[in-house]
C-alpha cells in the first residue's frame, strides 16, 4: 500500500501584547462530524477548490520539468484565512478562491468533506488541523470557535515573540511528522520572526494501493520522450477494465484505488500535440468535460514509474496577486480583524507570503504523495476484440481525486520521469 499526504500551513504576524491563549495537547484532534444538511455546502466547497486550483495551474505551468501541487491543500489553507477576512479583503479572497459569500457555508463545506473522509473504508485517510498562537496574544473568540468546530483546529500556545526559530522548528517537525518526513523545512528560517503571532496548520494523510496493482514482472525499460530528448525509464504495463475517454485531442485513463472511492486520472496529449498547448486550455469546465467523457473500456496501459520531489517550495504570492488577491497582501489595506482586532491599527495583519511544496510518487503498488502550503502574514505595518491503448511515453498530466465528491486532492505534470 502507498501513501498520499497533504499539509497546509497558515502563519500570522502581529506585534501587540494581550492575554495569553490556552495550551492544548499535541496529539491529533478528532475531526468534527459534518454539519447537518451540509451536502450543498460540501458541493460548493469542492467546486470552488477545483475551480481555483485549476485556474492556479495557469500560473504554475511555466515551471519547467515535473510539477506537483495540491489544489485542496492550498484552497483549504486560504479558506481558513478567508474566515478571518473582512471588507474588500474578504471580497477579493472570495472572488479569487471562487467561494460562496457565507464564511460559515465555506467552513461547513470543508467540514462535510472531512466528515465524509472519517467514514471512508478500505483506505487510510485522516486530517489534522491546528492553530499555533503566541501565548501573549489575543485572537477573536468567534474565529477560534469557527476553526475549532468546522475545521477541528485547536489552539496551541507557543512563544513566537521570545523564541521564533524554536517555534518554526516545532511547526516544521509537526508537518514532517504528519507527512512521514516527505515535507521537510516547509517554513524557511526567514518565515518566522519575533513578530509572528499565529500559525494555522492543516495536514491530510492518505494511504492507498491500486485496486488492481500493476504486475511488477511486466515492468520493463522503455523510451520516454522528455523535453530534453528520449530517456529510458521503467514502464509499468497492465491490461484491465478502467474508465477511459478520448476527447479534444487527449486520451484519458482513470485508475481506481483500493476502495474505488478515490482514483488517479491521467491525461495524455495525442502524438504531436504539445503539452503546453493543453495546459494553456486547462480550467474547471474542461476538466469537467474530461471526467464526464469517461466510460468503462478494456485498456492496455503503459506508463512510467515516477516521483516528483522538488528541492524547495513554491512562492504563490505573485500568482495569487495576479488572480485578483491584491488587498490581502497590502499592509495598509488588508483587513483580517476577524482573526484579531487590536486597538493599534499598526498591529493588524496582512498576508506576506504564500508557500507551497508537494511530493508525489507512483509505482506498481499505488501512490505516495505529500504537499504543504504556508500562508505567511505580517503585521501592517465490455471485452472488445482488442483493448484500447494508453501509452504514456511522453509528457502527461495527473490528478488524484475523490471520485465521490469530485475534489481534486493532487495534480501535476510528468515531463521527465528520470528527474
N, C-alpha and C positions, 0 to 999 in steps of 0.2 A: 504494500500500500504506500501511497505517496502523500505529500503534504502541501497544502496551499494556505498561506497566511497573509493577512493584510494588517497593517498598522497605520493609524493616523494620529498625529500629534499637533496640539494647539499650544503655542507658547505665548503668554501675555505679559506685557511690561507696563509698569507704572511706578510712581515714586513716593506716594504719600503713605503715612503710617495710620493704622487704625486697630480695631480689636482683632485678637487672634482668632484663627479658624480652629475647628476641632479636628484632631488627627483621626485617621481611620486605619484599620489594619491593611496590610499589604497583600492579602490574599485576593484572588479574583472574585468580584462580586457576582452573584447570580443575577442574570438579566431579568427585568420585569416582563410579565406576560404582555402580549399586545393588548392595547385598549379595546374595549367593546366597539363593534362596528367600525373597525379600522380598515376594512377592505378597500374602500375608496381612497383613503389616505395613503395606504400602502402602495396602491397602484400609481398614485400621483408622485410619491417619492421615488419609485422605481423609474417611472417615465422621465422625471426631472434628472435623476442621476445619469441615465443613459444619454439623454439629450445633451446635457452639459459635458459629459465625458467624451462623447464623440465629436462635439464642437471643439473641445480642447485638443483633440488629436490633430486638428488642422494646425495648431500652433506647435505641436511636438514633432510633427513628421519631418521637419527639417533636420532633426538629429540623425546623423549618419550611422550606418550599421544597424545592429539589432536594437530593438526598443521594447520596453515593457513598462506599463503603468497600471494603476488601479483606479478606474472611474469611481467605484463605490467608496474606496478609502478617501479620495480627495473630496468627493461630494459629501460624505458624512462629516468629515472634519470641518468643512466650510459651513455645512448646515448647522452644526452646533455653534459655530462662531456667529452665524446669522441670527441665532436665537437671542443674542445679546445686542444686536444692532438696532438702531432706531433712525427714523427720518430718512434722508437721502441715502445714508449708508445702507440701511435695510433695503431700500428700493433698488439700489444698484446691485446688491448681492442677490436679491430675489430674481431680478431680470437675468443676470449672468448665470445663476445656478438653475434657472427655469423653475423656481419654487412657487408654490401657491402662496397667497398673501398671508395666511394664518400660520404663525410660528408654531402654535400647538398642533396644527394639522401636519406640519413637516415632521415634528417630533413623533407624533402618533404614527405616521407612516413608517418611519425608521423603527419604532417600537414594534410595529406589526411584522416587519422583516425579521427583527431579532427574535420575536416570539415564535415565528414560523420555524426558524432555524433550530430553536430549542426542541421542536417536535420531530425533526428530521431523524430518520433511522438509516442505517447502512453506510453512513459516512460520519466522520468526526468533525463537527463544525461548532466553534464556540467563539464568543465575542466578549472582550473585557474592555470597559471604559473607565477612565479615572481622571479626576482633576487634581493637579498638584498646585496648591495655593500657598502663598507666602504666609507664614504664621502671624505676621503683624499687619495683615491687610484684610479689608472687609470686602466681601462680594455680595451682590444683591441676592437676598433670600429667594426671590421668585425664580431667578436664573438657576440657582443651585437646586431648587425644587424641581424645575423642569428637566434639567440634565440628569438629575437623580432618578426621577420617576419614569421618564421616557427613554433615556439612553443608558440607565443603570450605572451612572458615573458618580461614585462617592468622592468626597473631597479629602485629600491627604495633606496635612500641614508640613511644609518644608521651609528651609531658611534660604530663600533666594537672595535676600539683601546681604546676609552675612557670609554666605558660602556658595556663590553662584555656580562655580565649577563642580563642586561636590554634588549639587542638585542636578546639574547636567549629566554627570556620571550616573546618578541614581536613575534618571529617566531613561538614558540610553541603555542601561542594564535591564530595566524593565522591558523596554522594547525588544532587546535581544532575547530576553527570556521568553516573551510571548511568541517570537518568531523562530525559536530554537536556533538562535545565533545567525540567522540568514541576513538580518538587517542590523549592522553594527554602526555605531557612531553616527546615528541619524542627525543629531544636533551637533554642529561643529563647535569648536572652542569659542568662537565669536557669537554663537547663537544664544547664549545665556549670559547676562550681566547682573550687576547688583541692582539694576532697575527692574529686573524680571519679577513679576508678581503672580503669574499663573501659567500652568501648563495643562492642557487638556489632551489626554491620550486615549486613542481608540485602537484596539488590537483585535483582528479577526484571525481565526485559525481554522484551516480546512484540510482534512486528510481523506484522500480517496484514491482508489485504484480504478482502472478502466473496468467497465462491465465485462468486456472481452479483451483481455490483455493481448498485446502483440506477441506472436510466437518468436521468442528470442533466437531460436535456432535458424529462423529465416532471415534475421538481420544480416546484411552484407554491405560492404563498402560500395558506394555508388557516387556518381558525379552530381554536384550541385552547382548551378550557375550563379555564383555570387557576383556582386557588382565589380569586384576586382579580378574576376576570372574564375574558371572552373576549379572546384576543390573536391576532394574525396572525403566523404563523410559516411558514418554508419547509417544505412537506410533501413527503417523498420517496414515490414510488409505484413499485410493481413487482408483477407477477403471475407467480408461479412455483410450482413444487412445493417444499414445505418441510414440516417437522414441525409439526403443528397439533393443538390439543386444545381442548375446551370442557368444563369440569368445575367444580362448586361455585361457579357464578356468575362465572367468569372465562373469558376467552379466552386461549389460549396460542399463541405462534408462535415457532419457533426457526429462526434463520438461521445457516447454516454459514459458517465462514471458509474460506480457500482450500484447505487440506489436508483439510478435513472432519473433523478430529480436535478442533477447537475450535469453539464456537458461542456465539451470544448468544440467550438466552431472554427473551422479552418477555411480561409478564403484565398483561392489561388487564381491569379490572373491567367488568362489564356496565353499560350506561347506567342511571344512577340509584343505583348502588352506590357508597358512599363508600370511597375507597382506604384510609382509616384503619381501617375495619372489616376490610378484607382484611389489612392489616399486623398487626393485633392477633392474627390467627389464624396468622400465618406461623411455621412451625417446620420441622424436618427431615422429619417424616412427611408433612406437607402438601406440601412441595417434592417429595418422592419420588412422591407421588400425581400431581402435575403432570407430572413428567417421564415417568412410566410411562404416562400417558394420551396421549402424543404419537403421532400417526400421520401418514403421508405424505398430504398433501392439496394440491390446487391452491388457492393463497391469493392474493387480491388485497390486498396490504399497502399501508397508507398510514400513515406515521409521520414525526414531525418530526426534522430535524437537531437535535442538542442537545449542549451542553457543560456539565459540572458542574465548576466550578473555584473552590472555596472559598478565602476570603482567609486563613483560619487553620486550625490543627489542631484535631481533637477532643481533649479530655482524657477518656480512657476510665476513669480511676481510679474514679470513683463507680459507673459501670456494672459494672465487674469486681467491686467490693466487693459490690454488690447481687446479683450472680450467685453469690456464695459465696467469693470470694477475699479474705478479710479478713486472715488471719495473714500472708501475704506482704507486706502493706503496713504491718504493725505492727513498728515499730523495736525493740520489746522482745522479740517472739516469733518474728520471721522467721528462718528457718534456710536460708541459702544456702551452707553450708560445703562443698558440692560444687564451688563456684566458687573460693572462697578460705576458708581456715580459720586465721585469725590467732590468736595466743595471747591477745590482748586482746579480750574479748567486745565492747567498745565499737567495735571496728573491723569487726565483721561487717556484712553487707549486708542491706538490705531494699528493696522496691520503693517508690519515692517517687511517681512519676507514670508514666502510660502515655499517650503522644500518638499520634495517627493523622491522616494527611491524604491525600486522594485527589483525583485528576483523571480525568475521562473525557470523551471527545468522540466522537460517531458522526456519520458523514456518508455520502454515496453510495458512497464507496470502501471504507470499513471503520471500524475503531475505533482511537482513540488514547486511552490512559489511563495513569495512574500513581498510586501510593499509597505512603505511608510510615507506619511505626509506630515509636514510640520508647518503650521501657520504661525509665523513669528510676528508678535505685536509689540510695539514700542509706545512709551508714553509720549504725549504730544509735546509735549514738546513734539416482393414476389420472386421466384427463382427464374431469372432470364437465362437465355442460352449462353450469354456472355455477360460478365459483370461490367458495369461502367468503371472507368479508371479515374483515380485521383492521385496523380504522381507529383508530389511537392518537391520537384528537383530545381526549383527556382524560388526567389523571394516570395513570401506569403504572409498573410495576416492571421492572428489567432485571437480568440475571445473565449474566456472561461465564464460561463453564465449559469445562473439559477433558472432552469427551464420553466419551473412552475410560476415564478413571478416575472421572468424576463430580465432580471437585473444582471448587468454586466459587472462581474467582480474584477476581471482582469483582462487586459488587451495588450496587443503589441504587434511587432513585426519581426520576422526572422529573415535577415538579409544574408547572413553567413553563419551557418551552424558551427563553424570551427573557431569562431571568435567569442 
